[in-house]
């Protein structure tokens, strides 16, 4: 793994770089657009369609959820947990998971709350989408599966969740692969205005803040998701079958509620659950992540994302950044599965 920045004591880093770290967090949370400039892997190519699929899913009670998940590879293999984002689903990793399983890993790919076959155990549970709760869900899943420690990989919401797990529960994370780097945010940063060009990239966040937006997303969920796929990955020529395979996950009865709460919570328009206030306070400080990490960026990512230079200092352990070329967009694991799988293998074996 190419090392970009060596380890330093966290306290010293905070004293030296506090001002710059806060600025970086603002950039990351609110989506200032930039192209990753660090040297990286070239020539990954594009995937026009994604042929892989998960033939059978398992279900398990974990925390407040009954979680649906794919489980590939040897039960005794080193565990890898792969986390999808919005508006995607577990098929983000349909081609990554078999690669890793063939290398001896046990690969767990869960549906997040509000997606696919994952369901709340109680109708009384708040349909909460705040950042800390999604990470707590995955820790609960690890507990239910009796997985003490795993390599975590993620994209979009999944990358943020992986970041949070590595920051708050480093003892549970052997290593991490994160698309678009460091994505931990806070409601306070979410309230800071940006120049109009940057704000424009978050048009759907403001749409979701309205009753019209909630109703529109509920009525046109598939149309909305397809539009985001096209905008976020402008050079990815996915076919209808590939899209529909993932779109079925949005039929989950809690999908709209969880998505709308997630984006409204970011802007401070709704409250989360009080039991997560302590975790959110820690996350609002921009904790430095010490577990070995590879961050990835596609060269054609059309979604809001930070420049790699803004977050390199947020990783204090062994760290590498790779740019995946060939017209790769936001849904990097599905568009460049070999490159993502290689990053998982490299960061895991280099620990």
C-alpha positions as a LaTeX table, in Angstrom:
\begin{tabular}{lrrr}
\hline
Residue & $x$ (\AA) & $y$ (\AA) & $z$ (\AA) \\
\hline
Unk1 & 0.00 & 0.00 & 0.00 \\
Unk2 & 1.43 & 3.37 & $-1.01$ \\
Unk3 & 1.86 & 5.44 & 2.12 \\
Unk4 & 0.88 & 9.10 & 1.79 \\
Unk5 & 1.04 & 10.27 & 5.36 \\
Unk6 & 2.69 & 8.71 & 8.38 \\
Unk7 & 1.28 & 8.34 & 11.87 \\
Unk8 & 1.43 & 11.17 & 14.41 \\
Unk9 & $-0.21$ & 11.50 & 17.83 \\
Unk10 & $-3.77$ & 12.71 & 17.44 \\
Unk11 & $-3.41$ & 15.46 & 20.03 \\
Unk12 & $-0.42$ & 16.91 & 18.22 \\
Unk13 & $-2.27$ & 16.82 & 14.91 \\
Unk14 & $-5.18$ & 18.68 & 16.42 \\
Unk15 & $-2.94$ & 21.44 & 17.77 \\
Unk16 & $-1.11$ & 21.88 & 14.50 \\
Unk17 & $-3.95$ & 21.58 & 12.02 \\
Unk18 & $-7.18$ & 22.53 & 13.82 \\
Unk19 & $-8.06$ & 25.38 & 11.50 \\
Unk20 & $-7.37$ & 23.39 & 8.38 \\
Unk21 & $-9.25$ & 20.34 & 9.66 \\
Unk22 & $-12.39$ & 22.38 & 10.33 \\
Unk23 & $-12.22$ & 23.84 & 6.84 \\
Unk24 & $-11.77$ & 20.37 & 5.39 \\
Unk25 & $-14.78$ & 19.07 & 7.29 \\
Unk26 & $-16.91$ & 21.87 & 5.87 \\
Unk27 & $-15.79$ & 20.99 & 2.39 \\
Unk28 & $-16.50$ & 17.30 & 2.87 \\
Unk29 & $-19.91$ & 17.59 & 4.51 \\
Unk30 & $-21.34$ & 20.16 & 2.12 \\
Unk31 & $-19.97$ & 18.79 & $-1.10$ \\
Unk32 & $-17.46$ & 21.22 & $-2.56$ \\
Unk33 & $-16.64$ & 19.74 & $-5.91$ \\
Unk34 & $-13.12$ & 18.80 & $-6.91$ \\
Unk35 & $-11.19$ & 16.13 & $-8.73$ \\
Unk36 & $-8.90$ & 13.91 & $-6.69$ \\
Unk37 & $-5.31$ & 14.78 & $-7.58$ \\
Unk38 & $-3.22$ & 12.28 & $-5.66$ \\
Unk39 & $-1.44$ & 9.68 & $-7.76$ \\
Unk40 & $-3.39$ & 6.48 & $-8.07$ \\
Unk41 & $-4.38$ & 3.46 & $-10.07$ \\
Unk42 & $-5.03$ & 4.02 & $-13.76$ \\
Unk43 & $-6.84$ & 2.19 & $-16.49$ \\
Unk44 & $-9.54$ & 0.44 & $-14.47$ \\
Unk45 & $-12.09$ & 0.80 & $-17.24$ \\
Unk46 & $-15.88$ & 0.88 & $-17.06$ \\
Unk47 & $-18.51$ & $-1.77$ & $-16.57$ \\
Unk48 & $-21.46$ & $-1.24$ & $-18.89$ \\
Unk49 & $-23.60$ & $-3.76$ & $-17.03$ \\
Unk50 & $-23.18$ & $-5.68$ & $-13.83$ \\
Unk51 & $-23.74$ & $-9.37$ & $-14.45$ \\
Unk52 & $-23.35$ & $-10.65$ & $-10.89$ \\
Unk53 & $-26.22$ & $-11.20$ & $-8.49$ \\
Unk54 & $-26.78$ & $-12.59$ & $-5.02$ \\
Unk55 & $-28.66$ & $-15.86$ & $-5.34$ \\
Unk56 & $-29.77$ & $-16.22$ & $-1.73$ \\
Unk57 & $-30.06$ & $-13.82$ & 1.17 \\
Unk58 & $-30.04$ & $-14.46$ & 4.89 \\
Unk59 & $-31.94$ & $-12.65$ & 7.65 \\
Unk60 & $-30.90$ & $-12.03$ & 11.24 \\
Unk61 & $-32.19$ & $-9.95$ & 14.14 \\
Unk62 & $-29.62$ & $-7.29$ & 15.02 \\
Unk63 & $-30.40$ & $-4.39$ & 17.31 \\
Unk64 & $-33.70$ & $-2.80$ & 16.25 \\
Unk65 & $-33.64$ & $-4.47$ & 12.83 \\
Unk66 & $-34.10$ & $-7.77$ & 11.11 \\
Unk67 & $-31.28$ & $-7.39$ & 8.60 \\
Unk68 & $-31.20$ & $-8.92$ & 5.14 \\
Unk69 & $-27.70$ & $-9.68$ & 3.94 \\
Unk70 & $-25.65$ & $-11.62$ & 1.44 \\
Unk71 & $-23.00$ & $-13.93$ & 2.88 \\
Unk72 & $-20.38$ & $-15.23$ & 0.46 \\
Unk73 & $-17.19$ & $-17.22$ & 0.86 \\
Unk74 & $-15.81$ & $-19.39$ & 3.62 \\
Unk75 & $-17.46$ & $-19.03$ & 7.02 \\
Unk76 & $-13.97$ & $-19.21$ & 8.51 \\
Unk77 & $-12.44$ & $-16.63$ & 6.17 \\
Unk78 & $-11.31$ & $-13.14$ & 7.25 \\
Unk79 & $-14.53$ & $-11.10$ & 7.38 \\
Unk80 & $-15.17$ & $-8.18$ & 5.04 \\
Unk81 & $-18.32$ & $-6.06$ & 5.37 \\
Unk82 & $-19.36$ & $-4.01$ & 2.33 \\
Unk83 & $-21.83$ & $-1.13$ & 2.73 \\
Unk84 & $-23.96$ & 0.43 & 0.00 \\
Unk85 & $-25.29$ & 3.96 & $-0.28$ \\
Unk86 & $-28.25$ & 5.93 & $-1.65$ \\
Unk87 & $-29.89$ & 5.42 & $-4.07$ \\
Unk88 & $-28.16$ & 2.07 & $-4.50$ \\
Unk89 & $-28.31$ & $-1.30$ & $-2.81$ \\
Unk90 & $-26.27$ & $-4.44$ & $-2.14$ \\
Unk91 & $-25.78$ & $-4.98$ & $-5.89$ \\
Unk92 & $-23.18$ & $-2.22$ & $-5.75$ \\
Unk93 & $-20.98$ & $-5.16$ & $-4.71$ \\
Unk94 & $-22.46$ & $-7.89$ & $-6.93$ \\
Unk95 & $-19.15$ & $-8.26$ & $-8.77$ \\
Unk96 & $-16.83$ & $-7.27$ & $-5.92$ \\
Unk97 & $-18.07$ & $-9.88$ & $-3.46$ \\
Unk98 & $-17.30$ & $-12.98$ & $-5.62$ \\
Unk99 & $-13.78$ & $-11.69$ & $-6.26$ \\
Unk100 & $-13.14$ & $-11.39$ & $-2.55$ \\
Unk101 & $-14.82$ & $-14.70$ & $-1.77$ \\
Unk102 & $-12.54$ & $-16.41$ & $-4.30$ \\
Unk103 & $-9.57$ & $-15.04$ & $-2.36$ \\
Unk104 & $-10.71$ & $-16.71$ & 0.85 \\
Unk105 & $-12.68$ & $-13.91$ & 2.48 \\
Unk106 & $-16.07$ & $-14.17$ & 4.13 \\
Unk107 & $-18.00$ & $-11.30$ & 2.53 \\
Unk108 & $-21.06$ & $-9.80$ & 4.26 \\
Unk109 & $-23.17$ & $-7.33$ & 2.25 \\
Unk110 & $-26.16$ & $-6.03$ & 4.27 \\
Unk111 & $-29.12$ & $-3.98$ & 3.22 \\
Unk112 & $-29.07$ & $-0.77$ & 5.26 \\
Unk113 & $-32.17$ & 0.27 & 7.20 \\
Unk114 & $-34.89$ & 1.24 & 4.75 \\
Unk115 & $-33.60$ & $-0.95$ & 1.93 \\
Unk116 & $-34.38$ & $-4.38$ & 0.53 \\
Unk117 & $-35.35$ & $-7.09$ & 3.00 \\
Unk118 & $-34.16$ & $-5.25$ & 6.12 \\
Unk119 & $-37.08$ & $-4.44$ & 8.40 \\
Unk120 & $-37.63$ & $-2.73$ & 11.74 \\
Unk121 & $-38.61$ & $-5.18$ & 14.47 \\
Unk122 & $-41.09$ & $-2.73$ & 16.00 \\
Unk123 & $-43.55$ & $-0.33$ & 14.41 \\
Unk124 & $-42.81$ & 2.01 & 17.33 \\
Unk125 & $-39.11$ & 2.46 & 16.44 \\
Unk126 & $-38.28$ & 5.84 & 14.95 \\
Unk127 & $-37.46$ & 5.64 & 11.24 \\
Unk128 & $-34.20$ & 7.45 & 11.90 \\
Unk129 & $-31.60$ & 8.08 & 9.21 \\
Unk130 & $-28.99$ & 10.09 & 11.13 \\
Unk131 & $-25.37$ & 9.15 & 10.49 \\
Unk132 & $-24.55$ & 7.56 & 13.87 \\
Unk133 & $-27.53$ & 5.21 & 13.88 \\
Unk134 & $-26.61$ & 3.61 & 10.56 \\
Unk135 & $-23.14$ & 2.83 & 11.91 \\
Unk136 & $-24.63$ & 1.48 & 15.14 \\
Unk137 & $-26.78$ & $-0.84$ & 13.00 \\
Unk138 & $-23.66$ & $-2.42$ & 11.49 \\
Unk139 & $-21.99$ & $-2.85$ & 14.87 \\
Unk140 & $-25.18$ & $-4.61$ & 16.02 \\
Unk141 & $-25.04$ & $-6.81$ & 12.91 \\
Unk142 & $-21.43$ & $-7.74$ & 13.70 \\
Unk143 & $-22.48$ & $-8.64$ & 17.23 \\
Unk144 & $-25.34$ & $-10.79$ & 15.96 \\
Unk145 & $-23.02$ & $-12.58$ & 13.53 \\
Unk146 & $-20.35$ & $-12.91$ & 16.23 \\
Unk147 & $-17.82$ & $-11.02$ & 14.12 \\
Unk148 & $-15.38$ & $-9.26$ & 16.43 \\
Unk149 & $-13.38$ & $-7.39$ & 13.83 \\
Unk150 & $-13.69$ & $-6.92$ & 10.07 \\
Unk151 & $-12.34$ & $-4.98$ & 7.13 \\
Unk152 & $-15.02$ & $-2.44$ & 6.19 \\
Unk153 & $-15.62$ & $-1.07$ & 2.70 \\
Unk154 & $-18.15$ & 1.54 & 1.67 \\
Unk155 & $-19.45$ & 3.93 & $-0.94$ \\
Unk156 & $-21.73$ & 6.98 & $-0.44$ \\
Unk157 & $-23.76$ & 6.41 & 2.79 \\
Unk158 & $-21.73$ & 3.23 & 3.16 \\
Unk159 & $-18.43$ & 5.14 & 3.10 \\
Unk160 & $-19.68$ & 7.55 & 5.76 \\
Unk161 & $-20.83$ & 4.59 & 7.84 \\
Unk162 & $-17.44$ & 2.90 & 7.46 \\
Unk163 & $-15.72$ & 6.14 & 8.51 \\
Unk164 & $-17.87$ & 6.40 & 11.61 \\
Unk165 & $-17.27$ & 2.79 & 12.59 \\
Unk166 & $-13.51$ & 3.26 & 12.20 \\
Unk167 & $-13.59$ & 6.49 & 14.24 \\
Unk168 & $-15.86$ & 5.38 & 17.08 \\
Unk169 & $-15.19$ & 1.64 & 17.20 \\
Unk170 & $-11.63$ & 1.18 & 15.88 \\
Unk171 & $-11.32$ & $-2.09$ & 17.78 \\
Unk172 & $-13.98$ & $-3.52$ & 15.44 \\
Unk173 & $-12.32$ & $-2.35$ & 12.21 \\
Unk174 & $-9.21$ & $-4.10$ & 10.95 \\
Unk175 & $-8.92$ & $-1.80$ & 7.92 \\
Unk176 & $-11.11$ & 0.34 & 5.67 \\
Unk177 & $-11.73$ & 1.19 & 2.02 \\
Unk178 & $-13.69$ & 4.42 & 1.58 \\
Unk179 & $-14.90$ & 5.91 & $-1.70$ \\
Unk180 & $-14.55$ & 9.72 & $-1.68$ \\
Unk181 & $-12.53$ & 9.72 & 1.50 \\
Unk182 & $-13.57$ & 11.20 & 4.83 \\
Unk183 & $-17.31$ & 11.89 & 4.98 \\
Unk184 & $-18.09$ & 12.34 & 8.69 \\
Unk185 & $-20.12$ & 15.50 & 9.24 \\
Unk186 & $-22.26$ & 17.35 & 11.73 \\
Unk187 & $-25.49$ & 19.30 & 11.82 \\
Unk188 & $-23.56$ & 22.45 & 12.69 \\
Unk189 & $-21.47$ & 22.23 & 9.55 \\
Unk190 & $-24.61$ & 21.44 & 7.60 \\
Unk191 & $-25.93$ & 24.87 & 8.45 \\
Unk192 & $-22.95$ & 26.73 & 6.93 \\
Unk193 & $-23.84$ & 28.24 & 3.51 \\
Unk194 & $-21.63$ & 27.71 & 0.49 \\
Unk195 & $-21.31$ & 29.60 & $-2.80$ \\
Unk196 & $-24.28$ & 28.98 & $-5.13$ \\
Unk197 & $-22.40$ & 26.65 & $-7.48$ \\
Unk198 & $-21.60$ & 24.30 & $-4.62$ \\
Unk199 & $-25.11$ & 24.51 & $-3.19$ \\
Unk200 & $-26.54$ & 23.59 & $-6.59$ \\
Unk201 & $-24.95$ & 20.14 & $-6.32$ \\
Unk202 & $-27.17$ & 19.43 & $-3.30$ \\
Unk203 & $-30.47$ & 20.32 & $-5.02$ \\
Unk204 & $-32.15$ & 17.09 & $-3.88$ \\
Unk205 & $-31.27$ & 17.76 & $-0.24$ \\
Unk206 & $-33.26$ & 21.00 & $-0.36$ \\
Unk207 & $-36.08$ & 19.30 & $-2.29$ \\
Unk208 & $-36.32$ & 16.66 & 0.41 \\
Unk209 & $-36.59$ & 19.39 & 3.04 \\
Unk210 & $-40.07$ & 20.23 & 1.72 \\
Unk211 & $-43.35$ & 18.35 & 1.97 \\
Unk212 & $-43.52$ & 18.49 & $-1.81$ \\
Unk213 & $-40.13$ & 16.80 & $-1.99$ \\
Unk214 & $-41.12$ & 14.00 & 0.35 \\
Unk215 & $-44.28$ & 13.37 & $-1.63$ \\
Unk216 & $-42.40$ & 13.59 & $-4.92$ \\
Unk217 & $-39.80$ & 11.06 & $-3.82$ \\
Unk218 & $-42.52$ & 8.69 & $-2.61$ \\
Unk219 & $-44.35$ & 8.89 & $-5.94$ \\
Unk220 & $-41.35$ & 8.90 & $-8.28$ \\
Unk221 & $-38.82$ & 6.85 & $-6.32$ \\
Unk222 & $-37.51$ & 4.89 & $-9.31$ \\
Unk223 & $-37.41$ & 7.93 & $-11.61$ \\
Unk224 & $-35.57$ & 9.87 & $-8.94$ \\
Unk225 & $-33.02$ & 7.11 & $-8.37$ \\
Unk226 & $-32.37$ & 6.67 & $-12.10$ \\
Unk227 & $-31.75$ & 10.41 & $-12.45$ \\
Unk228 & $-29.25$ & 10.36 & $-9.58$ \\
Unk229 & $-27.47$ & 7.37 & $-11.13$ \\
Unk230 & $-27.14$ & 9.27 & $-14.40$ \\
Unk231 & $-25.95$ & 12.52 & $-12.82$ \\
Unk232 & $-23.56$ & 10.85 & $-10.38$ \\
Unk233 & $-22.02$ & 8.50 & $-12.97$ \\
Unk234 & $-22.38$ & 10.32 & $-16.31$ \\
Unk235 & $-20.18$ & 7.87 & $-18.22$ \\
Unk236 & $-21.62$ & 4.65 & $-16.76$ \\
Unk237 & $-23.89$ & 3.08 & $-19.38$ \\
Unk238 & $-25.90$ & 0.78 & $-17.13$ \\
Unk239 & $-28.81$ & $-1.09$ & $-18.67$ \\
Unk240 & $-32.42$ & $-1.30$ & $-17.50$ \\
Unk241 & $-31.98$ & $-4.74$ & $-15.93$ \\
Unk242 & $-29.05$ & $-3.52$ & $-13.82$ \\
Unk243 & $-31.05$ & $-0.55$ & $-12.58$ \\
Unk244 & $-34.25$ & $-2.47$ & $-11.89$ \\
Unk245 & $-32.38$ & $-5.12$ & $-9.91$ \\
Unk246 & $-31.31$ & $-2.42$ & $-7.43$ \\
Unk247 & $-34.52$ & $-0.36$ & $-7.64$ \\
Unk248 & $-36.47$ & $-3.24$ & $-6.14$ \\
Unk249 & $-34.70$ & $-2.45$ & $-2.83$ \\
Unk250 & $-36.51$ & 0.90 & $-2.67$ \\
Unk251 & $-39.88$ & $-0.85$ & $-2.32$ \\
Unk252 & $-39.01$ & $-1.30$ & 1.36 \\
Unk253 & $-41.90$ & 0.24 & 3.37 \\
Unk254 & $-39.50$ & 2.38 & 5.42 \\
Unk255 & $-37.32$ & 3.57 & 2.54 \\
Unk256 & $-38.84$ & 7.00 & 2.02 \\
Unk257 & $-39.02$ & 7.78 & 5.74 \\
Unk258 & $-35.37$ & 6.84 & 6.36 \\
Unk259 & $-34.04$ & 8.73 & 3.32 \\
Unk260 & $-36.01$ & 11.89 & 4.04 \\
Unk261 & $-34.96$ & 11.84 & 7.71 \\
Unk262 & $-31.31$ & 11.39 & 6.72 \\
Unk263 & $-31.20$ & 14.48 & 4.54 \\
Unk264 & $-33.34$ & 16.63 & 6.81 \\
Unk265 & $-31.20$ & 15.64 & 9.81 \\
Unk266 & $-28.07$ & 16.80 & 8.00 \\
Unk267 & $-29.53$ & 20.32 & 7.74 \\
Unk268 & $-30.68$ & 20.32 & 11.35 \\
Unk269 & $-34.34$ & 20.36 & 10.33 \\
Unk270 & $-35.27$ & 17.30 & 12.39 \\
Unk271 & $-34.00$ & 15.73 & 15.58 \\
Unk272 & $-32.32$ & 12.38 & 15.88 \\
Unk273 & $-32.66$ & 10.03 & 18.84 \\
Unk274 & $-31.31$ & 11.25 & 22.17 \\
Unk275 & $-29.44$ & 8.01 & 22.79 \\
Unk276 & $-27.08$ & 8.92 & 19.93 \\
Unk277 & $-26.37$ & 12.49 & 21.06 \\
Unk278 & $-23.06$ & 11.49 & 22.65 \\
Unk279 & $-21.85$ & 9.74 & 19.51 \\
Unk280 & $-22.87$ & 12.69 & 17.34 \\
Unk281 & $-21.00$ & 15.08 & 19.65 \\
Unk282 & $-17.85$ & 13.02 & 19.15 \\
Unk283 & $-18.36$ & 12.91 & 15.39 \\
Unk284 & $-18.88$ & 16.68 & 15.26 \\
Unk285 & $-15.28$ & 17.09 & 16.46 \\
Unk286 & $-13.98$ & 15.52 & 13.26 \\
Unk287 & $-12.20$ & 12.52 & 14.80 \\
Unk288 & $-9.03$ & 11.40 & 13.07 \\
Unk289 & $-9.18$ & 7.79 & 11.84 \\
Unk290 & $-6.28$ & 5.58 & 12.81 \\
Unk291 & $-7.10$ & 2.27 & 11.11 \\
Unk292 & $-5.24$ & 1.42 & 7.86 \\
Unk293 & $-7.18$ & 3.00 & 5.01 \\
Unk294 & $-7.33$ & 3.20 & 1.23 \\
Unk295 & $-9.51$ & 5.95 & $-0.20$ \\
Unk296 & $-10.72$ & 5.75 & $-3.79$ \\
Unk297 & $-12.10$ & 8.26 & $-6.27$ \\
Unk298 & $-13.44$ & 7.83 & $-9.77$ \\
Unk299 & $-12.18$ & 10.22 & $-12.40$ \\
Unk300 & $-15.75$ & 10.96 & $-13.58$ \\
Unk301 & $-17.62$ & 11.27 & $-10.27$ \\
Unk302 & $-20.54$ & 13.59 & $-10.92$ \\
Unk303 & $-21.81$ & 13.64 & $-7.32$ \\
Unk304 & $-20.71$ & 16.16 & $-4.67$ \\
Unk305 & $-17.39$ & 15.00 & $-3.27$ \\
Unk306 & $-14.35$ & 16.56 & $-1.60$ \\
Unk307 & $-10.91$ & 16.90 & $-3.11$ \\
Unk308 & $-8.52$ & 14.26 & $-1.81$ \\
Unk309 & $-6.15$ & 16.94 & $-0.51$ \\
Unk310 & $-8.87$ & 18.07 & 1.89 \\
Unk311 & $-9.01$ & 14.83 & 3.85 \\
Unk312 & $-5.60$ & 13.11 & 3.71 \\
Unk313 & $-4.67$ & 14.48 & 7.13 \\
Unk314 & $-7.78$ & 12.93 & 8.65 \\
Unk315 & $-6.15$ & 9.49 & 8.47 \\
Unk316 & $-3.34$ & 8.97 & 10.96 \\
Unk317 & $-2.53$ & 5.32 & 10.22 \\
Unk318 & $-1.17$ & 3.75 & 7.04 \\
Unk319 & $-2.96$ & 5.50 & 4.22 \\
Unk320 & $-3.13$ & 5.53 & 0.43 \\
Unk321 & $-5.32$ & 7.29 & $-2.10$ \\
Unk322 & $-6.06$ & 5.95 & $-5.57$ \\
Unk323 & $-7.77$ & 7.59 & $-8.51$ \\
Unk324 & $-9.59$ & 5.06 & $-10.69$ \\
Unk325 & $-9.62$ & 6.21 & $-14.30$ \\
Unk326 & $-11.63$ & 5.25 & $-17.34$ \\
Unk327 & $-14.81$ & 7.28 & $-16.79$ \\
Unk328 & $-15.58$ & 5.88 & $-13.34$ \\
Unk329 & $-18.36$ & 7.66 & $-11.49$ \\
Unk330 & $-19.85$ & 7.78 & $-8.03$ \\
Unk331 & $-20.90$ & 4.13 & $-7.74$ \\
Unk332 & $-17.28$ & 3.05 & $-7.99$ \\
Unk333 & $-17.50$ & $-0.55$ & $-6.69$ \\
Unk334 & $-20.09$ & $-1.47$ & $-9.31$ \\
Unk335 & $-18.39$ & 0.46 & $-12.12$ \\
Unk336 & $-14.85$ & $-0.71$ & $-11.30$ \\
Unk337 & $-15.26$ & $-3.87$ & $-9.19$ \\
Unk338 & $-11.74$ & $-5.18$ & $-9.76$ \\
Unk339 & $-10.16$ & $-1.94$ & $-8.57$ \\
Unk340 & $-12.33$ & $-1.88$ & $-5.45$ \\
Unk341 & $-11.64$ & $-5.53$ & $-4.65$ \\
Unk342 & $-7.90$ & $-4.98$ & $-5.09$ \\
Unk343 & $-8.04$ & $-2.07$ & $-2.63$ \\
Unk344 & $-9.74$ & $-4.30$ & $-0.04$ \\
Unk345 & $-7.17$ & $-7.06$ & $-0.50$ \\
Unk346 & $-4.25$ & $-4.63$ & $-0.37$ \\
Unk347 & $-5.36$ & $-2.78$ & 2.76 \\
Unk348 & $-6.22$ & $-6.03$ & 4.52 \\
Unk349 & $-2.99$ & $-7.86$ & 3.70 \\
Unk350 & $-0.86$ & $-4.81$ & 4.48 \\
Unk351 & $-2.12$ & $-4.61$ & 8.08 \\
\hline
\end{tabular}
